């Protein structure tokens, strides 16, 4: 059984150095520690999180990793322009799905740009394809330049 009265001040856990015991307590009344990260920020973590290695930085390491994984905006938008449908798509066309409205099946065309969705309902697949082209031209910059 771990020592309930551990003194972690001065100990290093990854990028964190414990500098003081916090006045706050965790969800289960466990001790929290004030830690200084290598990057200069301060954070608080419980004894268990530090000892188990679940917390090793203020979060800057995760942020740096996520920045490297992001594709440039233009590349992200260009990937949306291909016509390959998702594996779960039942219509066989990208940006076109089936939906039941007022008791009947209709085609739903949905285009996303800058985290906003623009959609339209149509009765036939031909109308849906035309609506998709219209929405792409309207909302996607340089759509036909690809």
Secondary structure, DSSP 4 states (H G I P E B T S, - for coil): ---TT---TT-EETTEEEEEEEEEE-TTS-EEEEEEETTS-EEEEEHHHHHHTS--SSSHHHHHHHHHHPPPHHHHHHHHTS-PPPTT-SSSSTTEEEEEETTEEEEEEEEEETTEEEEEEESSHHHHHHHHHHHHHHHSTTGGG-
